[in-house]
Amino acid sequence: MSEQLDKRISTILFAVSGAIVLYGLVKGLIWFYEWFINLPAYSAGWWGALGHFCLDNLSIIIVIYLVICLQVAGVAEFRFRKNFLKAFLLGIVLTPPGMIFIWGRK
């Protein structure tokens, strides 16, 4: 009986957390779409606006990049039997797709 209750509670918590993440993603995509639509026509101003966006959100971009590197390091640890810390540091330097491509060829 308690196992059934645990499964129900975990399903409810999973659904709630999934809904929160989905809501955040939708709001972020809507914001990005509105920002992208309001860009000037494709010109030097377009590249300037894109550069300012990256500089304004540099901390978010770095955090997302580090999370991707952590995920790829975990994949490298389980799939290729590599050291997690070494894989993480190598992923930061080589970029995650490059690291997986190099290790996947061996």
Secondary structure, 3 states (H helix, E strand, C coil): CHHHHHHHHHHHHHHHHHHHHHHHHHHHHHHHHHHHHCCCCCCHHHHHHHHHHHHHCHHHHHHHHHHHHHHHHHHHHHHHCCCHHHHHHHHHHHCHHHHHHHHHHC
